[in-house]
Amino acid sequence: MSCNWGTELWDQFDNLEKHTSWGIDFLERYTKFIRERADIEMNYAKQIRSLSKKYHPKRSREDESRYTWCLAFAATLRQLNDLSIQREEVAENLNSQIVCELTRYTQELKAERKTHFQDGRRTQQHIEGSWKQLESSKRRFERDCKEAERAQQISDRIDLDSKTDGEKRCSLKAHQTAQQKKEVAEESRKDYVTTLNQFNQDQHQHYHTLVPVIYQRIQDMEERRIERICEAMRLSAEAERKVLPVVSRCLDAMMDAAEGIQPRTDTRQVVEVYKSGFDPPGDVDFEDYSATMRRSISESSYLDNRTEGRRHSRKLWPFIRKNKLLTLLSSPRQPPPPPPTSPSPGGVANSTQSPPPACREPITQRLNDLMTSGSRTRKQCLRSLKKGLSLKLGSSPADCSHLPPEQRRKKLQSRINNINEEIQREREQRDALMKMRDVYERSPQMGDVASLEPRLEETKLSLKKLEEELRRNQAWLTEADSGQSVNCGFESQTTTPGSSSLKQLDNRSPASRESPDGSYTEDHSAELHFKSRSSEFDDDFDDEEPLPSIGTCKSLYQFQGQNEGTLSMVEGELLSVVEEDKGDGWTRVRRNLDEEGYVPTSYIKVFLDSSAKGFAQSSRLV
């Protein structure tokens, strides 16, 4: 079957116009479909990326890098982020390769279709005008023929009736009129024949030349439109198929991450993380209360044998909640330095002269003040106590002696490995500088040898410090492995307010050393009084919100806070007061919401806010 529109659809101009218009509408609708699909892909990619970012850990946590299930989930989130990138690529390809191209092609197609149908209308108007001219010529010829025939009949009738001279003259006139009508009819015939021939030529040219050419162009235009739709559908599928290998690799990586989860390894890792290295407590000997003799206490028992009353209240240390607050409260404080005699003291902050230590209240009295205060005041007191005493006591000991034996060995070994890596880097940098110095000495034009000396000295000094740190940690590791105290000669000479409490913890009695978590204290009545309410303040004690400012202060002298927990200040500096002097000679201040520490009360002039004085009085602990 022939598919030539010019020959098969020569009389379907209006239908072709409707069909091509519908085809352009379909093209625009398909373009809109691809655009909306690209928007969906882009929104999906954004939501997937947002989801991955939401559940990805905000910061690196040691726990999440230790267990296989945490690592698998992190790998899944990374692959999910890669999947969102692929979906974005699909959306970009749909927009750039299909939507933009189809939009431009639609405008071109509309202009081309308009041109073709304007040509078709002009040819159709031409043939219609030729047909009208033919009809007019035909009607004129018909009219002239009828008039010539009527004039001839009149002339013939007069000739038959003419007998007189007057009648003969009328017959001659009628004969002339008939002759004229006949000539007009002949002219009309010739014009009609000419017009007919011209119409036939125009009609032949219209249906056999012009219409086939125009319709063929319209057919080609329609075929190109269909091909462009086919190409767009192929490109949309190709854009999807293009990312399939990457998506497949991401899914394979997710499968590998899931298969890489090892429950046995994770449970073994829990043992490695939390193993203390202590031996479990031994059996408790039977105590015969029926006998009059004093009962003997097994050497493996963890019960205190000081008094009969304390034996009944003691518990085995593995089952007692760690009482950090009580340990901090019972720590002594170092007195602050005296104010200087000169207006601008230099280095007097570390003067050996100091006033006698302030009289401290008993631990029971301080605990009673804490327990009897209001809930809001108690919460602020606990925050202040947690942050303030942590500053006064300083950080954890450098030898990690506060950790259980097993954890201490792991911590020290990890520290030694890191120090070895830093030493290796420093040695490589030192060797490179020495080689460069040798080159400069042999070839002075390449550089100045003196410019390398500061960097070389700095590297050597850093290397020396690292080696000393390595020896110190190795000695601590040896001590942890042997379980005996080894004096390595690397103890720090600096002391902070309350730093003597660390030595006090090391010099405890043998009974108090039985508990590695420090739950045994010397003041047993204070421990029982605090233990009854310790669970009530667990949540409040863990609150990390910053304390509000209760006033301002102005420094009267310069103070160099070289000890940990103290804050340096210059003369005339304005600071915010966070906590008043509790009787120990130190005031807690803050600078620019970033730096916080203790300064001697005698070195500053305090200006408290009127609204904060009542709260400061109610929250006083010592």
C-alpha positions in Angstrom: 0.0 0.0 0.0 1.3 3.4 -1.0 2.1 5.8 1.9 2.5 8.9 -0.2 0.4 11.6 1.3 0.5 13.7 -1.9 -1.3 11.0 -4.0 -3.3 9.2 -1.3 -4.5 12.1 0.7 -4.8 14.8 -2.0 -8.2 15.8 -0.8 -7.5 15.6 3.0 -6.0 19.0 3.6 -8.1 19.8 6.7 -7.5 16.4 8.3 -3.8 16.7 7.7 -3.8 20.1 9.4 -5.6 18.7 12.4 -3.4 15.6 12.6 -0.1 17.6 12.5 -1.4 20.0 15.1 -2.3 17.1 17.4 1.2 15.7 16.8 2.8 18.9 18.0 0.6 18.9 21.0 1.7 15.4 21.8 5.4 16.5 21.5 4.8 19.3 23.9 3.1 16.9 26.3 5.9 14.4 26.2 8.4 17.2 26.8 6.5 18.2 29.9 6.4 14.6 31.0 10.2 14.4 30.8 10.6 17.7 32.6 8.5 16.6 35.5 10.3 13.2 35.6 13.6 15.1 35.8 12.2 17.2 38.7 11.2 14.0 40.5 14.6 12.5 40.0 16.3 15.7 41.4 14.0 15.8 44.4 14.5 12.2 45.1 18.3 12.7 44.9 18.1 15.6 47.3 15.9 13.6 49.8 18.3 10.6 49.6 21.3 12.8 50.2 19.5 14.6 53.1 18.6 11.2 54.6 22.2 10.0 54.3 23.5 13.2 55.9 20.9 13.0 58.7 21.9 9.5 59.8 25.6 9.9 59.1 27.5 10.5 62.4 28.2 14.2 62.9 31.6 13.5 64.1 34.0 10.6 64.2 33.2 8.4 67.1 35.6 5.7 68.3 32.7 3.3 69.0 31.3 3.5 65.5 34.7 2.8 64.0 35.2 -0.3 66.1 32.2 -2.5 65.4 31.4 -4.1 62.1 27.7 -3.3 62.2 28.5 0.4 62.6 31.0 0.3 59.8 28.5 -1.5 57.6 25.8 1.1 58.2 28.3 3.9 57.5 29.3 2.2 54.3 25.6 1.9 53.4 25.1 5.6 54.0 28.1 6.4 51.7 26.8 4.2 49.0 23.3 5.8 49.4 24.9 9.2 48.9 26.6 7.8 45.7 23.2 6.6 44.5 21.8 10.1 45.0 24.6 11.4 42.8 23.6 9.0 40.1 19.9 10.1 40.3 21.1 13.7 39.9 23.0 12.7 36.8 19.9 11.1 35.4 17.9 14.3 36.0 20.6 16.4 34.4 20.8 14.2 31.3 17.0 14.3 30.9 17.0 18.1 31.1 20.0 18.7 28.9 19.6 16.0 26.3 15.8 15.7 26.0 13.9 18.6 27.5 16.0 21.4 26.1 16.3 19.8 22.7 12.6 19.0 22.4 11.7 22.5 23.4 13.9 24.0 20.7 12.7 21.4 18.1 9.0 22.1 18.9 9.5 25.8 18.1 11.2 24.9 14.8 8.5 22.4 14.0 5.7 24.9 14.6 7.4 27.3 12.2 7.9 24.7 9.5 4.4 23.4 9.8 3.1 27.0 9.5 5.1 27.5 6.3 3.9 24.2 4.6 0.2 24.8 5.3 0.5 28.5 4.1 1.8 27.1 0.8 -1.0 24.6 0.7 -3.6 27.3 1.3 -2.1 29.5 -1.4 -2.3 26.7 -4.0 -5.8 25.8 -2.9 -6.9 29.4 -3.2 -5.3 29.6 -6.7 -7.2 26.6 -8.0 -10.4 27.8 -6.4 -9.9 31.2 -8.2 -9.2 29.5 -11.5 -12.4 27.4 -11.0 -14.5 30.5 -10.3 -13.1 32.2 -13.4 -14.0 29.1 -15.5 -17.5 29.2 -14.1 -17.9 32.9 -14.9 -16.7 32.4 -18.4 -19.0 29.4 -18.9 -22.0 31.3 -17.6 -21.2 34.3 -19.9 -20.8 32.0 -22.9 -24.1 30.3 -22.1 -25.9 33.7 -21.8 -24.4 35.0 -25.0 -25.4 31.9 -26.9 -28.9 32.1 -25.7 -29.1 35.8 -26.7 -27.7 35.1 -30.1 -30.2 32.3 -30.6 -33.0 34.5 -29.5 -31.9 37.3 -31.9 -31.6 34.8 -34.8 -35.2 33.6 -34.2 -36.5 37.1 -34.2 -34.7 37.9 -37.4 -36.0 34.8 -39.1 -39.6 35.5 -38.1 -39.4 39.1 -39.4 -38.0 37.9 -42.7 -41.0 35.6 -43.2 -43.5 38.4 -42.4 -41.8 41.3 -44.3 -43.8 42.5 -47.4 -43.6 46.2 -47.2 -40.6 48.4 -47.3 -40.9 49.3 -43.6 -41.1 45.7 -42.7 -38.0 44.9 -44.8 -36.1 47.6 -43.1 -37.0 46.1 -39.7 -35.9 42.7 -41.0 -32.5 44.0 -42.0 -32.0 45.6 -38.5 -33.0 42.3 -36.8 -30.6 40.4 -39.0 -27.8 42.7 -38.0 -28.6 42.4 -34.3 -28.6 38.6 -34.6 -25.2 38.8 -36.4 -23.8 40.9 -33.6 -25.1 38.5 -30.9 -23.6 35.6 -32.8 -20.2 37.3 -32.8 -20.4 38.0 -29.1 -21.4 34.4 -28.5 -18.4 33.3 -30.5 -16.1 35.6 -28.5 -17.5 34.1 -25.3 -17.0 30.7 -26.6 -13.4 31.4 -27.3 -12.9 32.9 -23.9 -14.6 30.0 -22.2 -12.4 27.6 -24.2 -9.3 29.5 -23.1 -10.4 29.7 -19.5 -11.2 26.0 -19.5 -7.8 25.1 -20.9 -6.2 27.2 -18.2 -8.2 25.7 -15.4 -7.4 22.2 -16.6 -3.7 23.1 -16.6 -3.9 24.6 -13.2 -5.9 21.7 -11.8 -3.4 19.2 -13.2 -0.5 21.2 -11.8 -2.3 21.5 -8.4 -3.1 17.8 -7.9 -0.1 16.3 -9.6 2.7 18.8 -8.8 2.0 21.3 -6.1 -0.1 19.3 -3.7 2.1 16.2 -3.8 5.2 18.3 -3.1 3.6 20.2 -0.2 2.0 17.1 1.3 5.3 15.3 0.9 7.1 18.0 2.9 4.3 17.7 5.6 4.8 14.0 5.6 8.6 14.3 6.0 8.0 16.8 8.8 5.7 14.4 10.6 8.1 11.5 10.2 10.9 13.7 11.7 8.7 14.5 14.6 8.0 10.9 15.3 11.7 10.0 14.9 12.5 12.8 17.4 10.1 11.3 19.9 11.6 7.9 19.4 15.1 9.4 19.9 13.9 11.1 23.1 12.5 7.9 24.5 15.7 6.1 23.7 17.7 8.8 25.4 15.6 8.6 28.5 16.1 4.9 28.7 19.8 5.4 27.9 20.2 7.9 30.7 18.7 5.4 33.1 20.9 2.6 31.8 24.0 4.7 31.9 23.9 4.8 35.7 23.0 1.2 36.2 26.6 0.0 36.4 27.4 2.5 39.2 24.1 1.8 40.9 24.8 -1.9 40.7 28.3 -1.4 42.2 26.7 0.7 45.0 24.2 -2.1 45.7 27.0 -4.7 45.6 28.9 -2.6 48.1 25.9 -2.4 50.3 25.6 -6.2 50.1 29.3 -6.6 50.8 29.0 -4.3 53.8 26.0 -6.3 55.1 27.9 -9.6 54.6 30.9 -8.1 56.3 29.1 -7.8 59.7 30.7 -10.3 62.1 28.8 -10.8 65.3 31.5 -12.8 66.9 34.1 -10.1 66.1 31.9 -7.4 67.5 31.2 -9.3 70.8 34.9 -10.0 71.1 35.5 -6.3 70.5 33.2 -5.5 73.5 35.5 -7.6 75.6 38.6 -5.8 74.3 37.0 -2.4 75.1 35.5 -3.0 78.5 37.8 -5.6 80.0 39.3 -4.2 83.2 41.9 -6.9 83.9 40.9 -7.2 87.6 40.4 -10.7 89.1 36.9 -11.4 90.3 36.4 -11.3 94.1 37.1 -14.5 96.0 34.7 -16.5 98.1 33.4 -15.0 101.4 34.2 -17.1 104.4 31.5 -18.3 106.7 31.1 -16.2 109.8 30.0 -18.1 112.8 27.9 -15.7 115.0 27.2 -18.5 117.5 30.9 -18.6 118.5 32.2 -16.1 121.1 35.5 -15.8 119.3 35.9 -13.0 116.7 35.3 -14.1 113.2 38.1 -14.3 110.8 37.9 -12.5 107.5 39.2 -14.2 104.4 42.0 -12.5 102.7 40.0 -12.7 99.4 37.0 -10.8 100.9 36.4 -7.2 100.0 34.6 -6.4 103.2 36.1 -3.7 105.5 37.2 -5.1 108.9 37.6 -1.8 110.8 34.5 -1.8 112.9 31.5 -4.1 113.5 29.1 -1.4 112.2 30.9 -0.9 109.0 31.0 -4.6 108.2 27.2 -4.7 107.9 27.0 -1.6 105.6 29.8 -2.6 103.2 29.2 -4.1 99.8 31.5 -5.7 97.3 33.0 -3.0 95.1 32.0 -4.4 91.7 28.3 -3.9 92.5 28.5 -0.3 93.9 27.7 2.7 91.8 30.8 4.8 91.1 30.6 7.9 93.4 32.6 10.6 91.6 30.9 13.5 93.2 31.8 12.4 96.7 35.5 11.9 95.7 35.5 15.4 94.2 33.9 17.0 97.3 36.5 15.4 99.6 39.4 16.7 97.6 41.5 19.4 99.2 42.1 22.8 97.4 45.3 24.7 97.0 45.2 28.3 98.4 45.5 31.1 95.8 48.6 33.3 95.6 48.6 36.5 97.7 48.1 39.9 95.9 51.3 41.5 94.8 52.8 44.5 96.6 53.6 46.3 93.4 51.0 47.6 90.9 52.3 45.4 88.1 53.7 42.2 89.5 55.8 40.1 87.3 55.4 36.4 87.7 54.0 36.6 91.2 51.3 34.2 90.4 53.7 31.4 91.1 55.1 32.8 94.3 55.8 30.3 97.0 54.4 32.6 99.7 50.7 32.1 100.3 48.2 32.8 103.1 47.2 29.9 105.3 44.6 27.7 103.7 40.9 28.6 104.2 39.1 26.7 106.8 37.0 24.0 105.1 33.7 22.8 106.4 33.3 19.0 107.0 32.1 16.9 104.1 28.9 16.1 105.9 28.0 19.8 106.2 28.6 20.4 102.5 26.5 17.5 101.5 23.6 18.6 103.8 23.7 22.0 102.2 23.5 20.4 98.8 20.6 18.1 99.7 18.5 20.7 101.5 18.6 23.3 98.6 15.8 23.7 96.0 15.6 21.6 92.8 16.6 24.5 90.5 19.3 25.7 92.8 20.5 22.1 93.2 20.7 21.6 89.5 22.8 24.8 89.1 25.0 23.7 92.0 25.6 20.3 90.4 26.6 21.9 87.1 28.9 24.3 88.8 30.4 21.4 90.9 30.9 19.2 87.9 32.6 21.8 85.7 34.3 23.8 88.5 35.9 20.8 90.3 37.0 19.3 87.0 38.9 22.6 86.3 40.3 22.6 89.9 41.3 19.0 90.0 42.7 19.0 86.4 42.4 16.4 83.7 43.1 12.6 84.0 46.6 11.6 85.1 49.0 11.3 82.2 50.0 7.8 83.1 46.4 6.6 82.7 46.5 5.1 86.2 42.8 6.0 86.6 42.0 3.3 84.1 41.7 -0.5 84.8 44.9 -2.4 84.0 43.7 -3.8 80.6 42.4 -0.5 79.4 45.5 1.3 80.7 47.8 -1.0 78.7 45.7 -0.5 75.5 45.6 3.3 76.0 49.4 3.5 76.5 50.1 1.2 73.6 48.0 3.3 71.3 49.7 6.4 72.5 53.1 4.8 71.9 52.1 3.9 68.4 51.0 7.4 67.6 54.2 8.9 69.1 56.3 6.5 67.0 54.5 7.7 63.9 55.2 11.3 64.8 58.8 10.5 65.5 59.2 8.9 62.1 57.7 12.0 60.4 60.0 14.3 62.4 63.0 12.2 61.5 62.2 12.2 57.8 61.8 16.0 58.0 65.1 16.3 59.9 66.9 14.2 57.3 65.4 16.2 54.5 66.6 19.4 56.1 70.0 18.0 56.7 70.3 16.9 53.0 69.2 20.4 51.9 71.7 22.0 54.2 74.5 19.8 52.7 73.4 20.9 49.2 73.4 24.6 50.2 76.9 24.2 51.7 78.2 22.6 48.5 76.3 25.0 46.2 75.8 28.4 48.0 74.0 29.8 45.0 71.0 27.5 45.6 70.2 28.9 49.0 71.2 30.3 52.3 72.3 27.7 54.9 71.4 30.0 57.8 67.8 30.0 56.7 67.6 26.3 57.5 69.0 26.4 61.0 65.9 27.6 62.8 63.7 24.9 61.2 66.4 22.3 61.9 66.6 23.3 65.5 62.9 23.3 65.9 62.7 19.8 64.4 65.4 18.5 66.7 63.7 20.0 69.7 60.4 18.5 68.7 62.1 15.2 68.1 63.7 15.3 71.5 60.3 16.0 73.2 58.7 13.1 71.4 61.5 10.7 72.4 61.1 11.8 76.0 57.4 11.3 75.8 58.0 7.9 74.2 60.3 6.8 77.0 57.8 8.0 79.6 54.9 6.1 78.1 57.1 3.0 77.6 58.0 3.2 81.3 54.3 3.5 82.2 53.5 0.5 79.9 56.2 -1.5 81.6 54.6 -0.6 84.9 51.2 -1.6 83.7 52.5 -4.9 82.4 54.4 -5.7 85.6 51.6 -4.5 87.9 54.2 -2.7 90.1 54.9 0.9 90.7 57.9 2.2 88.8 59.3 5.7 89.3 60.3 7.0 85.9 61.3 10.4 86.9 58.9 12.1 84.5 56.4 13.4 87.0 55.1 16.9 86.4 56.2 19.7 88.7 53.2 21.9 88.2 50.3 21.8 90.6 46.8 23.1 90.2 44.1 24.0 92.7 43.2 20.6 94.1 45.9 18.7 92.3 47.1 17.2 95.6 44.0 15.1 95.6 45.6 12.9 92.9 48.5 12.1 95.2 46.0 11.5 98.0 44.2 9.0 95.9 47.5 7.1 95.2 48.3 7.2 98.9 45.0 5.6 100.1 44.9 2.8 102.6 45.1 -0.8 101.4 41.4 -1.2 102.1 40.4 1.8 100.0 42.6 0.5 97.1 40.6 -2.6 96.8 37.9 -0.7 94.9 39.3 0.4 91.5 36.3 2.8 90.9 36.9 4.8 94.1 33.6 3.9 95.7 35.1 3.5 99.2 35.8 6.7 101.1 37.1 7.6 104.5 33.9 9.4 105.6 31.5 6.5 105.6 28.6 8.4 107.1 28.9 11.0 104.3 28.9 8.2 101.7 25.7 6.6 103.1 24.0 10.0 103.2 24.9 10.8 99.6 24.3 7.4 98.2 20.6 7.5 99.2 20.1 10.4 96.8 22.7 9.8 94.2 20.3 8.4 91.6 18.2 11.5 91.9 20.9 13.7 90.5 22.4 11.5 87.7 20.6 13.4 85.0 21.3 16.8 86.4 25.0 16.0 86.9 25.3 15.0 83.2 23.9 18.4 82.0 26.5 20.3 80.0 24.7 23.6 79.7 27.0 26.6 80.4 26.5 28.5 83.6 24.9 31.9 83.4 26.9 35.0 84.2 26.1 36.5 87.7 28.1 39.7 87.3 31.3 41.2 86.1 34.8 41.8 87.6 37.8 44.0 86.9 41.4 42.7 87.3 43.4 44.8 89.7 46.7 43.0 88.9 48.2 40.9 86.2 47.9 37.1 86.8 49.7 34.4 84.8 47.5 31.3 85.0 50.2 28.7 84.3 48.4 25.9 86.2 45.6 23.9 84.7 42.2 25.2 85.5 43.3 28.8 86.0 42.8 31.7 83.6 45.5 34.3 82.8 44.5 38.0 82.8 46.1 41.4 82.4 45.7 44.4 84.6 42.4 46.3 84.0 40.7 43.5 82.0 36.9 43.1 82.3 35.6 39.5 82.8 32.3 37.8 83.4 31.8 36.2 86.9 30.4 32.7 86.6 30.8 31.6 90.2 31.6 33.5 93.4 34.4 32.7 95.8 33.2 29.7 97.9 35.7 30.5 100.7 38.8 28.9 99.0 40.1 32.2 97.6 39.3 31.5 93.9 36.6 33.0 91.7 35.4 31.4 88.5 35.3 33.8 85.5 34.8 33.6 81.8 36.2 35.5 78.8 34.2 35.9 75.5 32.2 32.7 76.2 35.2 30.6 75.1 37.8 30.7 77.9 36.8 29.9 81.4 38.9 29.3 84.6 39.7 30.4 88.1 41.5 33.5 89.2 42.5 34.7 92.7 39.7 36.6 94.4 42.2 39.1 95.8 43.4 40.0 92.3 39.9 41.2 91.1 37.1 43.6 92.0 33.7 41.9 91.7 30.4 43.7 90.6 27.5 41.3 91.1 24.1 41.8 89.4 21.3 42.6 91.8 19.2 39.8 90.3 22.0 37.2 90.7 22.9 38.0 94.4 20.0 36.0 95.8 20.7 33.0 93.6 24.4 33.2 94.4 23.6 33.1 98.1 21.1 30.2 97.7 23.6 28.1 95.6 26.6 28.6 98.0 28.1 25.2 98.9 31.1 26.0 101.0 
